[in-house]
């Protein structure tokens, strides 16, 4: 009888182990399916705005960023061409705040740091365009306003005039995320041929 109970105990343990292994495999399979499903879905609105804002600023002449005095040309293969503009961005928010799709957004409030990627010029020596920025998505091309001080108005006062209070507070203390800065530097070095 003892051997029968021992045999039943061993079989029971085998079934417990088999069930445990089956459970782990099932959970792993579900996790893989879910991660694949989520990675093929379009990015959220914030991610779409970051990509749109970066692309818009990179495809726009620096003069349109309202940063005057940056008419830089370089000679590549005997032809004079403008160097690439490489930007990192941080979105503080958008209006209307209840928008759920990119097409519904009219205004984006954020920060931009762009480097003019002249061939062979390291980041530390590059001409840079930076600061809080407002992009009007309702116009074609998009309207870009950079917060800058004037003779009569200090920078912080101008920021508070141009930005809604909740975004102005963010702009006073936040710039680029470390991951965005690392990506900016990597893309700049590539564009500058470094």
Helices and strands as residue ranges (DSSP letters): H 2-39, H 45-58, G 62-65, E 74-76, E 79-81, E 84-95, G 102-104, E 107-117, G 123-125, E 128-136, E 143-146, H 155-162, H 165-173, H 178-191
